[in-house]
Amino acid sequence: MGAPIRTTAGAPRFALGYQLAGHARLITPTRQLLAQNLPRDAYEFHYRRLLNGQGIDRIYTELAGLAARAGADRLVLLCFDRLNKPENWCHRTMFAAWYLENTGEEVPELGALPPTTPPRLF
């Protein structure tokens, strides 16, 4: 799918079945933001301020550099939150919306993609 890139303030608290290819620090929420335990709308306001402060050019440069170092043409941005319930949310989806607004490029949520039909043998 692409090079797995961490976007979290800390390392995952469980063993991964793969090795991370890097850390996208510019889109990682700060520990101070996380510690506030804000409702979604307030969290998104502050997270977007963080992204705007970093700027799309710096963020794009960081992501392109991570892809180049990993030898990948795609990145998979990871935060390790489960989004299988409608009330769950994370900064990944907020980043995806912000990135689309600033670049016109969609960042799909892989878990949200419809299942593909298995290949036919005959």
N, C-alpha and C positions, 0 to 999 in steps of 0.2 A: 504493500500500500504506500510505503514511503518511509523515510527515516523517522523513528520515534523521538520526539523532542519534548522534554519536560517543560511545563509552564507553571510549576508550583513552587511555593516558597521553600518547601522542604522536600526531601526525597520520599518516594512512596513507602508506606509502612508495611508493605508486604513484598514478597519476592516476585519479581517479574520473570516471565518466560522468555525475555529478550533483553538485549542491552540497549540502554538509552544512547542516542547519538549526540545528545547535547542538551543545553538548557537555554531557552529563549527568555533571557532575563528582562528584557524591556517590556514584555507583555505579562510578566509574572506579577500578580497582586502583591503588595507589600505586606509584611507581617502586621504592621500597624492597622492596615485596612481590614485584614482578616480578623484581628483581635476585637474589632468593634462589634462583630456579630450583627451587622445591619440587616434590615429587611431588603428585599431584592431591589426595589427602586432606589433607595439611598445608596446601596452598594454599587449599583450600576452607574449612578451619578459620579461617585468618587472614582470608580475604576475608569470611566471614560475621561475624567480629568487627568488621571495618570497617563492614559494612552495619548491624549492630546498633548500633554507635556513632553512625552518622549518624541512625538511627531512621526508621521507616516514614513518619512524618508529614512530616519534612523531605524525604525522597526523593520522596514523592508530590507535595508542593508544587513541588519542582524540575521533575519530569516534567510536571506540569500547566502550569507556567509555560512550559516549552519548547514544548508543544503550542499554547498560546495565542499565543505569539510567532510560531510558524510558521503559524498559522491552520489547524491540522490537528486532526482528532479522534482520530488515531492516530499513534503514534510507531513507528519502526523503529529498535531499538537495535543499533548496529553495533560490532563489534570487529575485523573483517577477518581473523579466523582461519578456516581451512578445517576443517570438521568432517565431511568426507566419508569419514573412516576411523574405525573404532570406537575406536581408541586415542587419538584426538585429543579435546581438551576445551578449554573456554574459560570465562571468567567469566560470559559471557552466560547459559549454561545454569544456572550456579550462582545467578545473580541471579534467573532465572525461578523456580527452585525456592523460593528464599527469599521472593520476592514472593508466590507462591501460598500459602505457609505463613502469611504475615503479613496477607494481604488476602482470600484465597479467589479471587483473580482470576488466571486463567491467562495466561502470556506465551508464546505459541507460538513455536517455532523455525521460521521460515518455510521454511528448506531441508528441514525434516522433514515438511512438509505433503504429503499424497499429491497427485499431479498430477490436475488436473481434466480432465474430458472436454471436448474442444473443442466450441464451440457448433455446432449443426447448422444448415445453411442451409435445409433443407427438412424 
